[in-house]
Amino acid sequence: MIKKWQRKLTSLSQLSFRDLITLIIFGSILFILTIGIISWTSWEKESIEKSSRTNAQSIVEILSQDFVRILFLHSTDAAADMSVKLEAFSHIRYVEMYDKSGKFLFSYKHSKELSSFTEAKKQEQLPSSLLNNYHKFLIPIKYQGQIYGSAYVIYSSVDAQKRMADFYSYLYWSIPILLVISFLLALLLQKIIAKPISTMADIVEEISISNNFETRVDNKTRGELGTLADGFNHLMQTIQNTQVQLHSDKERLRVTLESIAEGVIATDANGLIEYMNPVAETLLEKNESDVIGKPLDDVFIIEYEKTTKLITGQLDNCLLHGKIQFNLDNICIRLNEEKIPIQSSIAPICDISENINGAVVVFRNVSDARDMAKKLEHQASHDGLTDLINRNEFEAQLSSIVKNIGNNLHALIYLDLDQFKIVNDTSGHMAGDSMLRQISGIIRNHVRDSDIVARLGGDEFGILLPRCTITQAREIANKLLQVISEFSFKWENRLFRVGASIGVVSITDNSLSHIDLLKQADIACYAAKNLGRNRIHVYEPGDKELAKMHGEMQWVSRIEKAFEKKLFRLYVQKVVPTVSSNELESYEVLIRFIEEDGTINFPGSFLGSAERYGLMSRIDEWVIENLLGSEHAINLINAIGNVQFNVNISYTTLGNPNSIERIRQMVVKSKFPADCLCFEFTETAASIDVPATLKFMRNMKYLGCKFALDDFGSGLSSFGYLKNLPVDFIKIDGTLVKDIASDQINLAMVESINHIGKVMGIKTIAEYVHSKEVSQLLKKINVGYLQGYYIHRPMPIEELEIVDRKLLAANLARKQSSKSNNLS
């Protein structure tokens, strides 16, 4: 039985929604009609019977007076009259009357009735054949409120039966009509209810086939179906928008993955490759179509760089435990077994329930990065011009030898070129740089392979001679002196010769420190220079004081003479913007030592000595004081407003609290606008006392001053200082800038520094711009400002009056032009 009903329900569930709605509506209407007809029939039957009884009782009550008369008179005439009256009431078929004691008094039978009534009376009930056609009543006979007897009446229900027959006849003709109307109503309701839903079903089927989510339901209904249709349309719109967004995101992801510099490989939960971007194809030399569905370990083969042991199991570990696997020093093996250094990571891909359903491998070729790191490491320890090791590296190696000297003898040579400044002064720094490169090559070619050669700064060189006696060191120094003296440098049809002053010191177990050794070698070198130049002087402890006196007296006296006779002069060099003429007009403030005979001493010739002998702070203060009091500078500021002067601060000044305070007081008391003043210092200067430097910067920035980090990029620590010091400008190291036209790595480093500056909101200045080609390259990579001999040769600050007049004329012309345009 249960299975039979299950089969019926299954067959019903297979009907279409439209047919099922029709069947439900039609069945519901039939059910309601059936209940209505049954109720109506029952109500009508009961109503007819009640009406029939009421009529019979009314007639008997009308005749009750005649019944009383018969009861009291006991007259046959009264009975006969009663019979005649009863005959007029065709529905009364039989009457019997009794007195109060139950004595029979009178009976009546309608002429149309059968004799069966008498028999029915005797049996005290009507037969079933008569029961359906008649009603019987036992009516009390009353007079003036007293009961004197009773009348037994049988009343015909023929009229009631006729009314019921008519009613049934009406139903007979009405039911088919109601069925037709019900069916039509069911179809109408089916159309109203089922059509929108069927339409939506058809649309859903169409969408499932075509995947076109632009189809919509034409909603003309209200209420719940209208809400359902609107909801369906909204759902389709949401799906369409989501589909468009997903397509956009997918396309963006595809473009991103194909544009990034890293190789990307995606796998499924079983470690089989599902995607590989073009960079991965290039690095692995495999096509994506050839590796789809293959295990990752068969395609992405990596090994430890040092041990050459293959790295396996990382993908399984990632998929099993969901942990990101990093490999910073691996090697990727290509098809041809060529090995390239890479960095890689493997990360799990999780769904919304955090179930791991795949992994993504990201890796990149770090060959260029390693080369850059080696380049940076090399530059940190080498001079950018000569490629010799720099002073820091030289001091480190000298310190190492001193600490591990044992019973060995070593030697140190300090070499200073004579008359080198003539080359710079007469032919410019490019000529001087070229000469320094050639001389550094000569020095390297005439020392032993084990000897260590360094450029200590300017035209000074240091040579560390391991396992070398003082006699051998003197021989090497003599050879260097000879080849340098014989060297001829040609530049633009001019021939230059330079000599060298060489100091030699022996390194023994009695040597105190590398700093003392450098001082001794420096003293010996200056002794050689003071004794007539182009000679060698070997340091001996006995002539320590003499050498010290000669060296110090020479430079101290000359610098003091310059202060006394006001031989120092301020020069300025333009720092021009690369983009817009509306940008800041900048000048770097320089110092020149002009002898009484007119000879110009450039900063490189005396600032080194000033730093060594504690005169640098005084020089810095002189420069700042004279700049702040310069009418030429102030007039230029008043003329154009948007101008800035850059002043260098040495490490000795930054480390001198008294000097810093005096500078601050100068700025506060001066009429010179503080926001037109920018202090430049190197990372070396900042590193002497970082807290003091930060305090000075905060105090001066509060007044409005700006700061620039000079020679940026000359050491590995530059980026660290850039993050910690609130500078406004970066001055890219000139040794990086000047060769960018021929050195791609230098160009890349300049680009990187410039990019970092832009990211940090710091403007960049490129120094040593000596040619048009270098200038164009710097403009192309959007360096903010340019400075160098190609841009502008330094000029006396007094010549700013000429600039002032030109700028005033240009401003006046612009104002008049603007006024004319407004009037027109």
ABEGO torsion letter per residue (X at the ends): XAAAAAAAAAAAAABBAAAAAAAAAAAAAAAAAAAAAAAAAAAAAAAAAAAAAAAAAAAAAAAAAAAAAAAAAGBAAAAAAAAAAAAABAABABBBBBBAAGBBABBBBBAABBAAAAAAAAAGBBBAAAAAABBBBBBBBBBGGBBAEBBBBBBBAAAAAAAAAAAAAAAAAAAAAAAAAAAAAAAAAAAAAAAAAAAAAAAAAAAAAAGBAABBBBBABBEAAAAAAAAAAAAAAAAAAAAAAAAAAAAAAAAAAAABABBBBBBBAAGBBABBBAAAAAAAGBBAAAABGBBAAAABBBBBAAAGBBBBGAAAAAAAAGBBBBBABBBBBBAAGBBBBBBBBBBBBBBAAGBBAEBBBBBBBAAAAAAAAAAAAAAAABBAAAGBBBAAAAAAAAAAAAAAAEABBBBBBBBBBBGAAAAAAAAEAAAAAAAAAAAAAAAAAABBAABBBBBAEEABBBBBBBGBBAAAAAAAAAAAAAAAAABBBBBGGBBBBBBBBBBBBBBBAABABAAAAAAAAAAAAAAAAAAGEGBBBBBBAAAAAAAAAAAAAAAAAAAAAAAAAGABBBBBBBBBBAABAABBBBBBBBBBBBBAAGBBBBAAAAAAAAAAAGAAAAAAAAAAAAAAABAAAAAAAAAAGBBBBBBBBBAAAAABAAAAAAAAAAAAABABBAAABBBBBBAAAAAABAAAAAAAAAAAAAAGBBBBBBGBGABAAAAAAAAABBBABBBBBAAAAAAAAABAAAAAAAAAAAAAAAAAGBBBBBBGBABAAAAAAAAAAGBABBBEAAABBBBBAAAAAAAAAAAAAAAAAAAAAAAAAAAX
